[in-house]
Amino acid sequence: MDLYPASAEVATSIKQISEIEVLLILLRMIFPIL
């Protein structure tokens, strides 16, 4: 029973990481110097 909330937390953390990576990619596209 404890596996479900744990997997949900992992999924949310993965979504946060992916959003951060997308923001970094956008920043790199806007500022190629970085």
N, CA, C, O and CB atoms as a CASP TS submission, in Angstrom:
PFRMAT TS
TARGET T0000
AUTHOR 0000-0000-0000
METHOD Language model
MODEL 1
PARENT N/A
ATOM      1  N   MET     1       0.840  -1.208   0.000  1.00  0.00           N
ATOM      2  CA  MET     1       0.000   0.000   0.000  1.00  0.00           C
ATOM      3  C   MET     1       0.878   1.262   0.000  1.00  0.00           C
ATOM      4  O   MET     1       0.476   2.315  -0.497  1.00  0.00           O
ATOM      5  CB  MET     1      -0.952   0.004   1.237  1.00  0.00           C
ATOM      6  N   ASP     2       2.071   1.132   0.562  1.00  0.00           N
ATOM      7  CA  ASP     2       2.946   2.312   0.660  1.00  0.00           C
ATOM      8  C   ASP     2       3.663   2.615  -0.656  1.00  0.00           C
ATOM      9  O   ASP     2       4.268   3.678  -0.797  1.00  0.00           O
ATOM     10  CB  ASP     2       3.979   2.105   1.764  1.00  0.00           C
ATOM     11  N   LEU     3       3.600   1.695  -1.618  1.00  0.00           N
ATOM     12  CA  LEU     3       4.328   1.917  -2.876  1.00  0.00           C
ATOM     13  C   LEU     3       3.668   3.007  -3.717  1.00  0.00           C
ATOM     14  O   LEU     3       4.351   3.732  -4.439  1.00  0.00           O
ATOM     15  CB  LEU     3       4.407   0.613  -3.683  1.00  0.00           C
ATOM     16  N   TYR     4       2.355   3.125  -3.627  1.00  0.00           N
ATOM     17  CA  TYR     4       1.667   4.088  -4.501  1.00  0.00           C
ATOM     18  C   TYR     4       2.046   5.535  -4.199  1.00  0.00           C
ATOM     19  O   TYR     4       2.439   6.248  -5.123  1.00  0.00           O
ATOM     20  CB  TYR     4       0.164   3.925  -4.368  1.00  0.00           C
ATOM     21  N   PRO     5       1.949   6.017  -2.932  1.00  0.00           N
ATOM     22  CA  PRO     5       2.324   7.410  -2.651  1.00  0.00           C
ATOM     23  C   PRO     5       3.804   7.666  -2.938  1.00  0.00           C
ATOM     24  O   PRO     5       4.181   8.761  -3.354  1.00  0.00           O
ATOM     25  CB  PRO     5       2.011   7.758  -1.191  1.00  0.00           C
ATOM     26  N   ALA     6       4.628   6.663  -2.715  1.00  0.00           N
ATOM     27  CA  ALA     6       6.056   6.840  -2.991  1.00  0.00           C
ATOM     28  C   ALA     6       6.280   7.050  -4.485  1.00  0.00           C
ATOM     29  O   ALA     6       7.046   7.928  -4.881  1.00  0.00           O
ATOM     30  CB  ALA     6       6.867   5.621  -2.491  1.00  0.00           C
ATOM     31  N   SER     7       5.612   6.243  -5.317  1.00  0.00           N
ATOM     32  CA  SER     7       5.771   6.392  -6.767  1.00  0.00           C
ATOM     33  C   SER     7       5.203   7.734  -7.224  1.00  0.00           C
ATOM     34  O   SER     7       5.723   8.344  -8.158  1.00  0.00           O
ATOM     35  CB  SER     7       5.074   5.228  -7.517  1.00  0.00           C
ATOM     36  N   ALA     8       4.135   8.195  -6.564  1.00  0.00           N
ATOM     37  CA  ALA     8       3.554   9.494  -6.922  1.00  0.00           C
ATOM     38  C   ALA     8       4.551  10.604  -6.609  1.00  0.00           C
ATOM     39  O   ALA     8       4.699  11.546  -7.387  1.00  0.00           O
ATOM     40  CB  ALA     8       2.215   9.734  -6.164  1.00  0.00           C
ATOM     41  N   GLU     9       5.238  10.492  -5.466  1.00  0.00           N
ATOM     42  CA  GLU     9       6.237  11.512  -5.120  1.00  0.00           C
ATOM     43  C   GLU     9       7.381  11.492  -6.117  1.00  0.00           C
ATOM     44  O   GLU     9       7.889  12.543  -6.506  1.00  0.00           O
ATOM     45  CB  GLU     9       6.774  11.291  -3.693  1.00  0.00           C
ATOM     46  N   VAL    10       7.789  10.295  -6.532  1.00  0.00           N
ATOM     47  CA  VAL    10       8.874  10.187  -7.513  1.00  0.00           C
ATOM     48  C   VAL    10       8.435  10.801  -8.842  1.00  0.00           C
ATOM     49  O   VAL    10       9.213  11.492  -9.499  1.00  0.00           O
ATOM     50  CB  VAL    10       9.294   8.702  -7.713  1.00  0.00           C
ATOM     51  N   ALA    11       7.186  10.545  -9.233  1.00  0.00           N
ATOM     52  CA  ALA    11       6.686  11.089 -10.496  1.00  0.00           C
ATOM     53  C   ALA    11       6.667  12.614 -10.451  1.00  0.00           C
ATOM     54  O   ALA    11       7.049  13.273 -11.417  1.00  0.00           O
ATOM     55  CB  ALA    11       5.276  10.545 -10.800  1.00  0.00           C
ATOM     56  N   THR    12       6.218  13.176  -9.321  1.00  0.00           N
ATOM     57  CA  THR    12       6.178  14.632  -9.207  1.00  0.00           C
ATOM     58  C   THR    12       7.595  15.196  -9.232  1.00  0.00           C
ATOM     59  O   THR    12       7.827  16.237  -9.847  1.00  0.00           O
ATOM     60  CB  THR    12       5.447  15.061  -7.912  1.00  0.00           C
ATOM     61  N   SER    13       8.548  14.531  -8.577  1.00  0.00           N
ATOM     62  CA  SER    13       9.929  15.022  -8.580  1.00  0.00           C
ATOM     63  C   SER    13      10.500  14.955  -9.997  1.00  0.00           C
ATOM     64  O   SER    13      11.231  15.855 -10.411  1.00  0.00           O
ATOM     65  CB  SER    13      10.811  14.198  -7.599  1.00  0.00           C
ATOM     66  N   ILE    14      10.172  13.892 -10.748  1.00  0.00           N
ATOM     67  CA  ILE    14      10.654  13.781 -12.129  1.00  0.00           C
ATOM     68  C   ILE    14      10.058  14.905 -12.981  1.00  0.00           C
ATOM     69  O   ILE    14      10.745  15.476 -13.827  1.00  0.00           O
ATOM     70  CB  ILE    14      10.290  12.393 -12.730  1.00  0.00           C
ATOM     71  N   LYS    15       8.777  15.220 -12.754  1.00  0.00           N
ATOM     72  CA  LYS    15       8.157  16.306 -13.516  1.00  0.00           C
ATOM     73  C   LYS    15       8.842  17.628 -13.196  1.00  0.00           C
ATOM     74  O   LYS    15       9.087  18.432 -14.095  1.00  0.00           O
ATOM     75  CB  LYS    15       6.645  16.398 -13.210  1.00  0.00           C
ATOM     76  N   GLN    16       9.157  17.862 -11.905  1.00  0.00           N
ATOM     77  CA  GLN    16       9.842  19.102 -11.536  1.00  0.00           C
ATOM     78  C   GLN    16      11.207  19.167 -12.198  1.00  0.00           C
ATOM     79  O   GLN    16      11.603  20.220 -12.698  1.00  0.00           O
ATOM     80  CB  GLN    16       9.986  19.213 -10.008  1.00  0.00           C
ATOM     81  N   ILE    17      11.935  18.047 -12.208  1.00  0.00           N
ATOM     82  CA  ILE    17      13.265  18.030 -12.827  1.00  0.00           C
ATOM     83  C   ILE    17      13.153  18.307 -14.325  1.00  0.00           C
ATOM     84  O   ILE    17      13.953  19.059 -14.882  1.00  0.00           O
ATOM     85  CB  ILE    17      13.966  16.669 -12.584  1.00  0.00           C
ATOM     86  N   SER    18      12.165  17.702 -14.970  1.00  0.00           N
ATOM     87  CA  SER    18      12.015  17.904 -16.412  1.00  0.00           C
ATOM     88  C   SER    18      11.669  19.361 -16.711  1.00  0.00           C
ATOM     89  O   SER    18      12.151  19.927 -17.692  1.00  0.00           O
ATOM     90  CB  SER    18      10.927  16.967 -16.984  1.00  0.00           C
ATOM     91  N   GLU    19      10.831  19.970 -15.862  1.00  0.00           N
ATOM     92  CA  GLU    19      10.475  21.379 -16.073  1.00  0.00           C
ATOM     93  C   GLU    19      11.717  22.253 -15.927  1.00  0.00           C
ATOM     94  O   GLU    19      11.911  23.193 -16.698  1.00  0.00           O
ATOM     95  CB  GLU    19       9.373  21.829 -15.071  1.00  0.00           C
ATOM     96  N   ILE    20      12.555  21.947 -14.943  1.00  0.00           N
ATOM     97  CA  ILE    20      13.788  22.723 -14.744  1.00  0.00           C
ATOM     98  C   ILE    20      14.700  22.550 -15.958  1.00  0.00           C
ATOM     99  O   ILE    20      15.309  23.515 -16.419  1.00  0.00           O
ATOM    100  CB  ILE    20      14.525  22.280 -13.437  1.00  0.00           C
ATOM    101  N   GLU    21      14.795  21.326 -16.477  1.00  0.00           N
ATOM    102  CA  GLU    21      15.643  21.098 -17.658  1.00  0.00           C
ATOM    103  C   GLU    21      15.121  21.873 -18.858  1.00  0.00           C
ATOM    104  O   GLU    21      15.907  22.424 -19.630  1.00  0.00           O
ATOM    105  CB  GLU    21      15.714  19.596 -17.995  1.00  0.00           C
ATOM    106  N   VAL    22      13.793  21.922 -19.024  1.00  0.00           N
ATOM    107  CA  VAL    22      13.215  22.675 -20.148  1.00  0.00           C
ATOM    108  C   VAL    22      13.540  24.155 -19.994  1.00  0.00           C
ATOM    109  O   VAL    22      13.869  24.823 -20.974  1.00  0.00           O
ATOM    110  CB  VAL    22      11.674  22.463 -20.228  1.00  0.00           C
ATOM    111  N   LEU    23      13.450  24.672 -18.765  1.00  0.00           N
ATOM    112  CA  LEU    23      13.768  26.087 -18.546  1.00  0.00           C
ATOM    113  C   LEU    23      15.239  26.349 -18.863  1.00  0.00           C
ATOM    114  O   LEU    23      15.575  27.373 -19.458  1.00  0.00           O
ATOM    115  CB  LEU    23      13.449  26.503 -17.086  1.00  0.00           C
ATOM    116  N   LEU    24      16.103  25.434 -18.470  1.00  0.00           N
ATOM    117  CA  LEU    24      17.531  25.613 -18.767  1.00  0.00           C
ATOM    118  C   LEU    24      17.771  25.605 -20.271  1.00  0.00           C
ATOM    119  O   LEU    24      18.568  26.396 -20.775  1.00  0.00           O
ATOM    120  CB  LEU    24      18.369  24.510 -18.091  1.00  0.00           C
ATOM    121  N   ILE    25      17.096  24.726 -20.982  1.00  0.00           N
ATOM    122  CA  ILE    25      17.262  24.668 -22.438  1.00  0.00           C
ATOM    123  C   ILE    25      16.778  25.968 -23.074  1.00  0.00           C
ATOM    124  O   ILE    25      17.418  26.491 -23.987  1.00  0.00           O
ATOM    125  CB  ILE    25      16.493  23.460 -23.029  1.00  0.00           C
ATOM    126  N   LEU    26      15.650  26.488 -22.594  1.00  0.00           N
ATOM    127  CA  LEU    26      15.145  27.746 -23.141  1.00  0.00           C
ATOM    128  C   LEU    26      16.123  28.877 -22.862  1.00  0.00           C
ATOM    129  O   LEU    26      16.364  29.722 -23.724  1.00  0.00           O
ATOM    130  CB  LEU    26      13.763  28.078 -22.553  1.00  0.00           C
ATOM    131  N   LEU    27      16.689  28.894 -21.652  1.00  0.00           N
ATOM    132  CA  LEU    27      17.672  29.931 -21.332  1.00  0.00           C
ATOM    133  C   LEU    27      18.882  29.815 -22.249  1.00  0.00           C
ATOM    134  O   LEU    27      19.417  30.828 -22.699  1.00  0.00           O
ATOM    135  CB  LEU    27      18.109  29.830 -19.858  1.00  0.00           C
ATOM    136  N   ARG    28      19.319  28.583 -22.531  1.00  0.00           N
ATOM    137  CA  ARG    28      20.471  28.398 -23.418  1.00  0.00           C
ATOM    138  C   ARG    28      20.144  28.851 -24.832  1.00  0.00           C
ATOM    139  O   ARG    28      21.008  29.375 -25.534  1.00  0.00           O
ATOM    140  CB  ARG    28      20.915  26.930 -23.426  1.00  0.00           C
ATOM    141  N   MET    29      18.893  28.650 -25.255  1.00  0.00           N
ATOM    142  CA  MET    29      18.513  29.089 -26.598  1.00  0.00           C
ATOM    143  C   MET    29      18.480  30.613 -26.663  1.00  0.00           C
ATOM    144  O   MET    29      18.870  31.207 -27.668  1.00  0.00           O
ATOM    145  CB  MET    29      17.139  28.504 -26.997  1.00  0.00           C
ATOM    146  N   ILE    30      18.003  31.249 -25.568  1.00  0.00           N
ATOM    147  CA  ILE    30      17.922  32.714 -25.558  1.00  0.00           C
ATOM    148  C   ILE    30      19.307  33.317 -25.353  1.00  0.00           C
ATOM    149  O   ILE    30      19.650  34.319 -25.979  1.00  0.00           O
ATOM    150  CB  ILE    30      16.955  33.204 -24.452  1.00  0.00           C
ATOM    151  N   PHE    31      20.110  32.699 -24.468  1.00  0.00           N
ATOM    152  CA  PHE    31      21.451  33.209 -24.182  1.00  0.00           C
ATOM    153  C   PHE    31      22.487  32.162 -24.576  1.00  0.00           C
ATOM    154  O   PHE    31      22.902  31.371 -23.729  1.00  0.00           O
ATOM    155  CB  PHE    31      21.595  33.583 -22.680  1.00  0.00           C
ATOM    156  N   PRO    32      22.914  32.135 -25.830  1.00  0.00           N
ATOM    157  CA  PRO    32      23.878  31.118 -26.283  1.00  0.00           C
ATOM    158  C   PRO    32      25.216  31.225 -25.571  1.00  0.00           C
ATOM    159  O   PRO    32      25.985  30.264 -25.563  1.00  0.00           O
ATOM    160  CB  PRO    32      24.097  31.236 -27.778  1.00  0.00           C
ATOM    161  N   ILE    33      25.511  32.380 -24.969  1.00  0.00           N
ATOM    162  CA  ILE    33      26.803  32.555 -24.295  1.00  0.00           C
ATOM    163  C   ILE    33      26.907  31.581 -23.124  1.00  0.00           C
ATOM    164  O   ILE    33      27.981  31.044 -22.851  1.00  0.00           O
ATOM    165  CB  ILE    33      26.978  34.021 -23.800  1.00  0.00           C
ATOM    166  N   LEU    34      25.793  31.355 -22.437  1.00  0.00           N
ATOM    167  CA  LEU    34      25.825  30.443 -21.293  1.00  0.00           C
ATOM    168  C   LEU    34      26.000  29.006 -21.793  1.00  0.00           C
ATOM    169  O   LEU    34      26.053  28.075 -20.990  1.00  0.00           O
ATOM    170  CB  LEU    34      24.524  30.576 -20.439  1.00  0.00           C
TER
END
